[in-house]
């Protein structure tokens, strides 16, 4: 039985947790049409791939275009 490297599994787990918390918090969602005061839908730019890249990029000291609020 082979074990995964600890760094890899921790990075994936933290990315999943970061993505889950991002989806739960109301502060990450924005109104796509600012003229409507009560929109039918809200949108967000932070995706699962962004969460993964945010973790990898911070480990490798790289930049990121989209940051959590």
Backbone as JSON Lines, residues from 0, in Angstrom:
{"i":0,"aa":"X","n":[0.85,-1.17,0.0],"ca":[0.0,0.0,0.0],"c":[0.9,1.25,0.0]}
{"i":1,"aa":"X","n":[0.68,2.12,-0.97],"ca":[1.46,3.35,-1.03],"c":[0.69,4.48,-0.37]}
{"i":2,"aa":"X","n":[1.42,5.32,0.33],"ca":[0.8,6.45,0.98],"c":[1.06,7.7,0.16]}
{"i":3,"aa":"X","n":[0.09,8.61,0.15],"ca":[0.26,9.89,-0.54],"c":[1.22,10.75,0.26]}
{"i":4,"aa":"X","n":[1.95,11.6,-0.4],"ca":[2.76,12.56,0.36],"c":[1.87,13.46,1.2]}
{"i":5,"aa":"X","n":[2.32,13.76,2.38],"ca":[1.53,14.55,3.32],"c":[1.25,15.94,2.76]}
{"i":6,"aa":"X","n":[2.23,16.54,2.1],"ca":[2.06,17.9,1.58],"c":[0.96,17.92,0.52]}
{"i":7,"aa":"X","n":[0.92,16.92,-0.34],"ca":[-0.1,16.88,-1.4],"c":[-1.5,16.73,-0.82]}
{"i":8,"aa":"X","n":[-1.67,15.82,0.12],"ca":[-3.01,15.6,0.68],"c":[-3.45,16.79,1.52]}
{"i":9,"aa":"X","n":[-2.54,17.43,2.25],"ca":[-2.9,18.62,3.02],"c":[-3.28,19.78,2.11]}
{"i":10,"aa":"X","n":[-2.59,19.91,0.99],"ca":[-2.92,20.98,0.05],"c":[-4.29,20.81,-0.56]}
{"i":11,"aa":"X","n":[-4.63,19.58,-0.91],"ca":[-5.94,19.31,-1.5],"c":[-7.04,19.49,-0.45]}
{"i":12,"aa":"X","n":[-6.8,19.01,0.76],"ca":[-7.79,19.16,1.83],"c":[-8.03,20.63,2.17]}
{"i":13,"aa":"X","n":[-6.97,21.41,2.28],"ca":[-7.14,22.83,2.6],"c":[-7.83,23.57,1.47]}
{"i":14,"aa":"X","n":[-7.57,23.17,0.21],"ca":[-8.26,23.8,-0.92],"c":[-9.75,23.49,-0.89]}
{"i":15,"aa":"X","n":[-10.1,22.26,-0.56],"ca":[-11.52,21.88,-0.46],"c":[-12.2,22.64,0.68]}
{"i":16,"aa":"X","n":[-11.52,22.77,1.81],"ca":[-12.09,23.52,2.93],"c":[-12.24,24.99,2.58]}
{"i":17,"aa":"X","n":[-11.26,25.56,1.92],"ca":[-11.31,26.96,1.52],"c":[-12.49,27.19,0.56]}
{"i":18,"aa":"X","n":[-12.67,26.28,-0.39],"ca":[-13.77,26.4,-1.35],"c":[-15.12,26.27,-0.64]}
{"i":19,"aa":"X","n":[-15.23,25.35,0.31],"ca":[-16.48,25.16,1.05],"c":[-16.84,26.39,1.87]}
{"i":20,"aa":"X","n":[-15.87,26.94,2.56],"ca":[-16.11,28.14,3.37],"c":[-16.48,29.31,2.47]}
{"i":21,"aa":"X","n":[-15.85,29.38,1.31],"ca":[-16.14,30.46,0.37],"c":[-17.59,30.38,-0.11]}
{"i":22,"aa":"X","n":[-18.09,29.18,-0.35],"ca":[-19.47,29.02,-0.81],"c":[-20.49,29.34,0.28]}
{"i":23,"aa":"X","n":[-20.12,29.15,1.54],"ca":[-21.05,29.37,2.64],"c":[-21.17,30.85,3.0]}
{"i":24,"aa":"X","n":[-20.06,31.56,2.99],"ca":[-20.07,32.95,3.45],"c":[-20.83,33.86,2.48]}
{"i":25,"aa":"X","n":[-21.65,34.78,3.01],"ca":[-22.38,35.68,2.13],"c":[-21.53,36.82,1.59]}
{"i":26,"aa":"X","n":[-20.34,37.03,2.12],"ca":[-19.51,38.17,1.71],"c":[-18.82,37.96,0.38]}
{"i":27,"aa":"X","n":[-18.76,36.74,-0.12],"ca":[-18.09,36.45,-1.39],"c":[-19.0,36.6,-2.6]}
{"i":28,"aa":"X","n":[-20.29,36.7,-2.4],"ca":[-21.25,36.76,-3.5],"c":[-21.56,38.21,-3.82]}
{"i":29,"aa":"X","n":[-21.65,38.52,-5.11],"ca":[-21.91,39.9,-5.52],"c":[-23.1,39.94,-6.48]}
{"i":30,"aa":"X","n":[-23.66,41.1,-6.6],"ca":[-24.8,41.35,-7.47],"c":[-24.28,41.58,-8.89]}
{"i":31,"aa":"X","n":[-24.67,40.73,-9.87],"ca":[-24.18,40.92,-11.24],"c":[-24.78,42.14,-11.92]}
{"i":32,"aa":"X","n":[-25.93,42.6,-11.45],"ca":[-26.59,43.78,-12.01],"c":[-26.79,44.8,-10.89]}
{"i":33,"aa":"X","n":[-25.86,45.73,-10.71],"ca":[-25.94,46.67,-9.58],"c":[-27.18,47.56,-9.61]}
{"i":34,"aa":"X","n":[-27.81,47.72,-10.75],"ca":[-28.99,48.57,-10.81],"c":[-30.2,47.93,-10.14]}
{"i":35,"aa":"X","n":[-30.23,46.6,-10.08],"ca":[-31.33,45.9,-9.4],"c":[-31.0,45.79,-7.92]}
{"i":36,"aa":"X","n":[-31.91,46.28,-7.09],"ca":[-31.65,46.21,-5.64],"c":[-31.92,44.81,-5.08]}
{"i":37,"aa":"X","n":[-32.81,44.06,-5.7],"ca":[-33.12,42.7,-5.24],"c":[-32.92,41.73,-6.4]}
{"i":38,"aa":"X","n":[-31.69,41.25,-6.62],"ca":[-31.42,40.39,-7.78],"c":[-31.96,38.97,-7.58]}
{"i":39,"aa":"X","n":[-32.26,38.31,-8.71],"ca":[-32.71,36.93,-8.66],"c":[-31.56,35.98,-8.38]}
{"i":40,"aa":"X","n":[-30.37,36.31,-8.9],"ca":[-29.19,35.47,-8.73],"c":[-27.99,36.31,-8.32]}
{"i":41,"aa":"X","n":[-27.1,35.69,-7.57],"ca":[-25.83,36.3,-7.21],"c":[-24.72,35.51,-7.88]}
{"i":42,"aa":"X","n":[-23.56,36.11,-8.07],"ca":[-22.46,35.4,-8.72],"c":[-21.17,35.57,-7.93]}
{"i":43,"aa":"X","n":[-20.23,34.69,-8.21],"ca":[-18.94,34.72,-7.57],"c":[-17.86,34.37,-8.59]}
{"i":44,"aa":"X","n":[-16.66,34.86,-8.39],"ca":[-15.56,34.58,-9.3],"c":[-14.63,33.5,-8.78]}
{"i":45,"aa":"X","n":[-14.76,33.13,-7.53],"ca":[-13.84,32.19,-6.89],"c":[-14.33,30.77,-7.11]}
{"i":46,"aa":"X","n":[-13.61,29.98,-7.92],"ca":[-14.01,28.62,-8.26],"c":[-13.12,27.61,-7.53]}
{"i":47,"aa":"X","n":[-13.41,26.33,-7.72],"ca":[-12.6,25.27,-7.1],"c":[-11.17,25.3,-7.62]}
{"i":48,"aa":"X","n":[-11.0,25.57,-8.9],"ca":[-9.63,25.65,-9.44],"c":[-8.89,26.86,-8.88]}
{"i":49,"aa":"X","n":[-9.61,27.95,-8.62],"ca":[-8.97,29.11,-7.98],"c":[-8.53,28.77,-6.56]}
{"i":50,"aa":"X","n":[-9.35,28.0,-5.84],"ca":[-8.99,27.6,-4.47],"c":[-7.74,26.73,-4.48]}
{"i":51,"aa":"X","n":[-7.67,25.81,-5.44],"ca":[-6.49,24.96,-5.55],"c":[-5.26,25.79,-5.92]}
{"i":52,"aa":"X","n":[-5.4,26.69,-6.88],"ca":[-4.26,27.51,-7.29],"c":[-3.83,28.46,-6.17]}
{"i":53,"aa":"X","n":[-4.78,28.96,-5.39],"ca":[-4.45,29.85,-4.27],"c":[-3.55,29.13,-3.27]}
{"i":54,"aa":"X","n":[-3.86,27.84,-2.98],"ca":[-3.03,27.06,-2.06],"c":[-1.66,26.75,-2.65]}
{"i":55,"aa":"X","n":[-1.63,26.33,-3.91],"ca":[-0.35,26.01,-4.56],"c":[0.48,27.27,-4.74]}
{"i":56,"aa":"X","n":[-0.16,28.35,-5.16],"ca":[0.55,29.6,-5.38],"c":[1.15,30.18,-4.11]}
{"i":57,"aa":"X","n":[0.43,30.05,-2.99],"ca":[0.98,30.56,-1.74],"c":[2.15,29.69,-1.27]}
{"i":58,"aa":"X","n":[2.08,28.39,-1.55],"ca":[3.19,27.5,-1.19],"c":[4.43,27.81,-2.05]}
{"i":59,"aa":"X","n":[4.22,28.13,-3.31],"ca":[5.33,28.4,-4.22],"c":[5.67,29.89,-4.33]}
{"i":60,"aa":"X","n":[5.01,30.73,-3.54],"ca":[5.23,32.19,-3.53],"c":[4.9,32.8,-4.89]}
{"i":61,"aa":"X","n":[3.82,32.33,-5.52],"ca":[3.35,32.89,-6.79],"c":[2.19,33.83,-6.52]}
{"i":62,"aa":"X","n":[1.85,34.62,-7.52],"ca":[0.74,35.55,-7.4],"c":[-0.59,34.89,-7.75]}
{"i":63,"aa":"X","n":[-1.66,35.62,-7.52],"ca":[-2.99,35.12,-7.82],"c":[-3.83,36.3,-8.32]}
{"i":64,"aa":"X","n":[-4.66,36.06,-9.33],"ca":[-5.5,37.11,-9.87],"c":[-6.73,37.37,-9.01]}
{"i":65,"aa":"X","n":[-7.34,36.29,-8.54],"ca":[-8.58,36.41,-7.76],"c":[-8.28,35.98,-6.32]}
{"i":66,"aa":"X","n":[-8.57,36.86,-5.38],"ca":[-8.33,36.57,-3.97],"c":[-9.65,36.5,-3.23]}
{"i":67,"aa":"X","n":[-9.74,35.7,-2.18],"ca":[-10.96,35.73,-1.36],"c":[-11.1,37.08,-0.67]}
{"i":68,"aa":"X","n":[-12.32,37.51,-0.45],"ca":[-12.56,38.84,0.17],"c":[-12.29,38.8,1.64]}
